[in-house]
Amino acid sequence: MDKAISPQELSHNRKKRYLLILSILVLTVVAAFFLRKVFKPSLNRQAFTTAVVEKGNVENTLTASGTVVPEFEELITSSVQASVQQVLLDAGSAVAKGQSVLLLDKSATQLQYQNLKFQLELKKNNIRKMKLDLGSSFYDLQSGNKVKQLQINSLEAAVENAKRLYKAGGGTREDIEQATMNLQVAKEEKARLENEINSKQQTMQLDIHETEIAAKIQENELRELERKLQQADVVASRAGVVTWINKNIGAAVREGDALARIADLGSFKINGSISDSYADQLHTGLPVIINLNETYVRGTISNIHPAVENNIVSFDVQLSDRNNKLLRPNMKLDIYVVTNQHNDVVRVANGAAFRGASVQELFVIKDNKAIKRKINVGLSNFGFVEITSGLRPGEEVIVSDMKDYNHTEEITINH
């Protein structure tokens, strides 16, 4: 028959188990600590990358992307309505200044030019005719006015005669009144005729002036069309390379339509783009560093485009060495926009060990050991990181990725 276990004994056994578990945990921690002291982690020298701390300049940069484009690219457009008649050069062909690129069929515009010339001649003939009509009309009216004056002179004499006869008793008062009335009517007719002369002359002069203005406008249009016809010859204004050409023979082109692009490949610029989150840090004149196949060239931001497309801000970079032989059209490359600079500071080469934090830890090489140390970081770019505290010039630090050793304070280095 089983014997019942007392509560005191159960409590005693439970305490013994807890004490055993606690003892095991303490022993495990102590063992791990001693093992860590005895068996320190180690690395081969070839397994990581180091850099020596030095004094120098550090530029703070923003990373952007860019495309190489010709600094000068001429867009040739059609100055008249025409059609493509013959293509003389293909894209990629070199072209000399003044050399023809393609030929246009300008017959429709030339016919329009001839019609305008004929219309202008008709207007000029019409002006000459109007001037002749004005002279003829003016002469007729002047002649009529002179005849009226002679009639008035005769009627004035008739009035004087009627007055003398009346005084002599040979006439009547009615004769005087009739003669006076005839004279008054003639004077009114003469005044009306003179007013008609003035009105007719002013009207015809206005008509002539209006026609002369219309002829002048048409003459200007004719001169402008003549200028456009002279510019319709598609020739290069500078030496370069044809980058694009309209090869659609017979295709109709309107005034302003693109016909060809000619680039001067002797000098280049860069079209850059960056996230609009950095837009407030961009301004013209900022220095720029360009990574050109691991060769770094300098430039400045010459223009910032006002429009933002797909959260991207575009800008133009003027290169200090715009004739660099490594530059090729449409080449894609990295751009580093310099926003700040500190001179003669403690710096070290940038690497994967730097993760962007202002305070972080690095391993410093000393006596075949890598010892973790806390440092403070200032400006940084693709090449260097500024160290504001924690390191001295001449010290050697590991700059490769050491995230696997985040909880390690010291590493033995094997040669």
C-alpha positions in Angstrom: 0.0 0.0 0.0 1.4 3.4 -1.2 2.5 5.9 1.5 1.1 9.5 1.1 3.8 12.2 0.7 3.5 15.1 3.1 3.2 18.7 1.9 6.5 19.6 3.6 8.3 16.9 1.6 6.7 18.1 -1.7 7.8 21.7 -1.0 11.3 20.5 -0.2 11.6 18.5 -3.5 10.4 21.5 -5.5 13.0 23.8 -4.0 15.7 21.3 -4.8 14.6 21.2 -8.5 14.6 25.0 -8.8 18.0 25.2 -7.2 19.4 22.6 -9.6 18.0 24.5 -12.6 19.5 27.8 -11.4 22.8 26.1 -10.7 22.9 24.8 -14.3 22.1 28.2 -15.8 24.8 29.9 -13.7 27.3 27.2 -14.8 26.3 27.7 -18.4 26.8 31.5 -18.3 30.1 31.1 -16.5 31.3 28.5 -19.0 30.3 30.6 -21.9 32.2 33.6 -20.4 35.3 31.6 -19.9 35.0 29.9 -23.3 34.7 33.4 -24.8 37.8 34.5 -23.0 39.7 31.3 -24.0 38.4 30.9 -27.5 38.3 34.5 -28.9 36.9 34.9 -32.5 39.6 35.3 -35.1 39.8 36.5 -38.8 42.4 36.1 -41.5 43.8 39.4 -42.7 42.5 38.8 -46.2 38.9 38.5 -45.0 38.4 42.2 -44.5 39.3 45.6 -45.9 41.0 48.3 -43.9 41.8 52.0 -44.3 44.2 54.3 -42.6 42.7 57.4 -40.9 44.2 60.6 -42.3 43.6 64.4 -42.5 42.0 65.9 -45.5 38.8 67.5 -47.0 35.4 65.9 -47.0 32.5 66.9 -49.2 28.9 66.0 -48.4 27.2 64.7 -51.5 23.8 63.6 -52.8 23.8 60.7 -55.2 22.1 61.3 -58.6 22.1 59.8 -62.0 23.0 61.4 -65.3 23.1 60.9 -69.1 25.8 62.4 -71.4 24.4 64.5 -74.2 26.0 66.8 -76.7 26.4 70.3 -75.4 25.3 71.8 -78.7 22.6 70.0 -80.8 20.9 71.8 -83.7 17.3 71.0 -84.5 16.6 71.8 -88.1 12.9 72.4 -88.8 11.0 73.1 -92.0 10.5 76.9 -92.6 7.8 76.2 -95.2 5.1 73.7 -96.1 6.8 71.1 -98.3 7.5 67.4 -98.7 10.7 65.3 -98.3 12.2 64.9 -101.7 15.7 63.3 -101.1 17.7 62.3 -98.0 21.4 63.0 -98.6 22.8 61.8 -95.2 22.0 59.0 -92.8 22.0 59.2 -89.0 25.6 58.8 -87.7 27.1 60.6 -90.7 29.6 63.4 -90.2 28.5 66.7 -91.7 30.5 69.9 -92.5 29.3 73.4 -92.0 27.0 74.5 -94.9 26.6 70.9 -96.2 23.1 69.9 -97.4 21.4 67.2 -95.3 18.2 66.6 -97.3 16.2 68.2 -100.1 12.6 69.5 -99.9 10.0 69.8 -102.6 9.0 73.5 -102.2 6.9 73.8 -105.4 3.6 74.5 -103.5 5.2 77.3 -101.5 6.9 78.7 -104.6 3.6 78.8 -106.4 2.1 80.6 -103.4 5.0 83.1 -103.6 4.3 83.8 -107.3 0.6 84.3 -106.6 1.4 86.8 -103.9 3.7 88.7 -106.3 0.9 88.9 -108.9 -1.6 90.1 -106.2 0.8 92.7 -105.1 1.3 94.0 -108.6 -2.5 94.2 -109.0 -2.7 96.2 -105.8 0.0 98.6 -107.0 -1.8 99.0 -110.4 -5.0 99.7 -108.5 -3.3 102.4 -106.5 -2.0 104.1 -109.7 -5.5 103.9 -111.2 -7.0 105.4 -108.1 -4.5 108.3 -108.2 -5.4 108.9 -111.8 -9.1 108.9 -111.0 -8.5 111.3 -108.1 -6.7 113.7 -110.4 -9.3 113.4 -113.1 -12.2 113.8 -110.7 -10.5 116.7 -109.0 -9.9 118.5 -112.3 -13.6 118.0 -113.3 -14.8 119.4 -110.0 -12.4 122.3 -110.2 -13.6 123.1 -113.7 -17.2 123.1 -112.6 -16.3 125.4 -109.7 -14.7 127.8 -112.1 -17.8 127.8 -114.3 -19.9 128.5 -111.2 -17.7 131.4 -110.3 -18.2 132.9 -113.8 -22.0 132.5 -113.4 -21.9 134.2 -110.0 -19.9 137.1 -111.5 -22.5 137.4 -114.3 -25.4 137.3 -111.8 -23.7 140.0 -109.6 -23.6 142.2 -112.7 -27.2 141.5 -113.4 -28.2 142.6 -109.9 -26.3 145.9 -110.3 -28.0 146.5 -113.6 -31.5 145.8 -112.2 -30.7 148.3 -109.4 -29.6 151.0 -111.8 -32.7 150.5 -114.1 -34.9 150.8 -111.0 -33.3 154.1 -110.0 -33.7 155.3 -113.6 -37.3 154.3 -113.6 -36.8 151.6 -116.3 -37.2 148.6 -114.0 -39.1 147.2 -111.1 -38.3 146.0 -107.5 -39.3 142.5 -108.6 -36.5 142.5 -111.2 -34.0 143.3 -108.4 -35.4 140.6 -106.1 -35.3 138.0 -108.9 -31.7 138.9 -109.9 -30.6 138.7 -106.2 -32.3 135.3 -105.7 -30.6 133.9 -108.8 -27.2 135.2 -107.4 -27.9 133.5 -104.0 -28.8 130.2 -105.6 -25.6 130.2 -107.6 -23.5 131.0 -104.5 -25.2 128.1 -102.7 -24.5 125.7 -105.6 -20.8 126.9 -105.6 -20.5 126.2 -101.9 -22.0 122.8 -102.3 -19.7 122.0 -105.2 -16.6 123.1 -103.1 -17.7 120.9 -100.2 -18.1 118.0 -102.6 -14.6 118.7 -104.0 -13.1 118.5 -100.5 -15.1 115.5 -99.5 -14.4 113.6 -102.7 -10.7 114.4 -102.4 -10.4 113.2 -98.8 -12.4 110.0 -99.5 -10.2 109.1 -102.4 -7.1 109.9 -100.5 -8.2 107.6 -97.7 -9.0 104.9 -100.2 -5.6 105.2 -101.7 -3.9 105.2 -98.2 -5.9 102.1 -97.2 -4.9 100.3 -100.4 -1.2 101.3 -99.9 -1.3 99.9 -96.4 -2.8 96.6 -97.7 -0.1 96.5 -100.4 2.6 97.2 -97.8 1.3 94.3 -95.6 1.3 92.0 -98.6 4.8 93.2 -99.6 6.0 92.2 -96.0 4.3 88.8 -96.3 6.0 88.3 -99.7 9.4 89.3 -98.2 8.8 86.9 -95.3 7.9 84.0 -97.6 10.9 84.7 -99.7 13.1 84.6 -96.6 11.5 81.3 -95.6 12.1 79.8 -99.1 15.7 80.8 -98.8 15.9 79.0 -95.4 14.1 75.9 -96.7 17.4 74.5 -97.8 18.3 72.0 -95.1 22.0 72.6 -94.4 24.1 72.3 -91.3 25.0 75.6 -89.6 28.0 73.9 -87.9 30.1 70.8 -88.3 29.0 67.8 -86.4 27.2 64.4 -86.7 23.7 63.7 -87.8 21.9 62.1 -84.9 18.5 61.9 -86.5 16.9 62.6 -89.9 13.4 62.4 -91.4 13.8 59.6 -94.0 10.2 59.4 -95.1 10.5 60.3 -98.8 7.4 62.1 -100.0 6.1 62.7 -96.5 4.4 66.1 -96.2 6.0 68.5 -93.6 4.4 71.6 -92.2 6.1 74.7 -91.1 8.0 74.0 -87.9 8.1 70.2 -88.3 11.5 68.6 -87.3 13.7 67.5 -90.2 17.0 66.6 -88.7 19.2 66.9 -85.6 22.9 67.7 -85.8 25.1 67.3 -82.7 28.5 68.7 -82.1 30.4 65.8 -80.5 33.4 67.9 -79.6 31.8 69.0 -76.3 29.3 67.4 -73.9 27.1 68.2 -71.0 25.1 66.0 -68.6 21.4 65.8 -68.0 21.0 64.8 -64.3 18.1 63.6 -62.3 17.5 63.2 -58.6 14.6 62.5 -56.2 12.5 65.5 -55.5 13.0 65.0 -51.8 16.4 66.7 -52.3 14.9 69.6 -54.4 15.3 72.2 -51.6 19.1 71.4 -51.5 19.6 72.0 -55.2 20.6 75.3 -56.7 22.6 76.5 -59.7 26.3 76.8 -59.2 26.6 73.7 -56.9 29.7 71.7 -57.5 29.2 68.2 -59.0 31.5 65.2 -59.1 31.0 62.7 -62.0 32.1 59.1 -61.9 33.4 58.5 -65.4 34.5 54.8 -65.5 36.2 55.2 -62.1 37.7 58.5 -63.3 36.2 61.5 -61.4 35.6 64.8 -63.3 34.1 68.0 -61.9 31.3 70.2 -63.0 28.6 72.6 -61.8 24.8 72.7 -62.0 24.0 75.2 -64.7 20.2 74.9 -64.8 17.4 73.3 -62.8 14.2 72.3 -64.6 11.2 73.7 -62.8 8.9 70.8 -63.6 8.9 67.6 -61.4 8.0 64.4 -63.2 7.4 61.1 -61.4 9.0 62.5 -58.2 12.2 63.3 -60.1 13.9 66.7 -60.5 16.0 67.2 -63.6 19.0 69.5 -63.9 21.9 70.3 -66.3 25.6 69.9 -65.5 28.3 71.9 -67.2 31.5 70.0 -67.2 34.9 71.6 -66.5 36.4 69.1 -69.0 33.6 69.0 -71.6 36.0 67.5 -74.2 37.0 64.5 -72.2 37.7 61.6 -74.5 35.8 59.1 -72.3 32.5 60.9 -72.8 30.1 59.2 -75.2 26.5 60.3 -76.2 23.8 58.7 -74.0 26.3 57.3 -71.6 24.7 56.6 -68.2 26.8 57.5 -65.1 26.6 58.4 -61.4 26.6 62.0 -60.3 27.5 63.3 -56.8 26.1 66.8 -56.0 28.3 68.5 -53.4 26.1 70.3 -50.8 28.7 71.0 -48.1 32.5 70.8 -47.5 34.8 70.6 -44.4 38.5 71.2 -45.0 41.5 69.7 -43.1 39.4 67.2 -41.0 40.0 63.6 -39.8 38.7 61.3 -42.5 38.8 57.7 -43.5 37.8 55.9 -46.7 34.1 55.1 -47.0 33.1 51.4 -46.8 30.3 49.0 -45.9 31.1 49.4 -42.2 29.5 52.9 -42.3 25.7 52.7 -42.2 24.7 56.3 -42.1 24.4 56.8 -38.3 26.1 59.7 -36.7 27.3 57.5 -33.8 28.5 53.9 -34.5 31.2 51.4 -33.8 34.2 50.4 -35.8 37.0 47.8 -35.3 40.4 49.5 -34.9 43.5 47.3 -35.7 46.1 47.3 -32.9 48.8 44.6 -32.2 47.2 41.9 -34.3 43.8 42.6 -32.8 40.6 44.3 -34.0 39.2 46.2 -31.0 35.7 47.7 -31.2 35.5 51.5 -30.6 32.7 54.0 -30.7 33.1 56.9 -33.1 31.2 60.0 -34.2 30.6 60.6 -37.9 30.2 64.0 -39.7 30.0 64.6 -43.5 30.3 61.7 -45.9 30.4 61.0 -49.6 31.2 58.1 -51.9 34.9 58.4 -51.1 35.4 59.5 -47.5 33.7 59.8 -44.2 34.5 62.6 -41.7 35.4 61.4 -38.2 34.5 64.0 -35.6 35.7 62.0 -32.6 36.9 58.5 -31.7 39.8 58.1 -34.2 43.2 59.7 -34.7 45.2 60.1 -38.0 47.4 57.1 -38.6 45.1 54.5 -37.0 44.0 51.6 -39.1 40.3 50.6 -39.1 38.2 47.9 -40.7 35.8 49.5 -43.3 34.3 46.3 -44.7 31.0 44.9 -43.4 31.3 43.5 -39.9 27.7 43.1 -38.9 28.3 39.4 -38.0 30.5 40.7 -35.1 28.1 43.2 -33.6 28.3 41.5 -30.2 32.1 41.0 -30.3 34.4 43.4 -28.6 37.7 42.0 -29.8 38.8 39.9 -32.7 42.2 38.1 -33.2 43.8 38.7 -36.6 45.6 35.8 -38.2 48.3 36.6 -40.8 
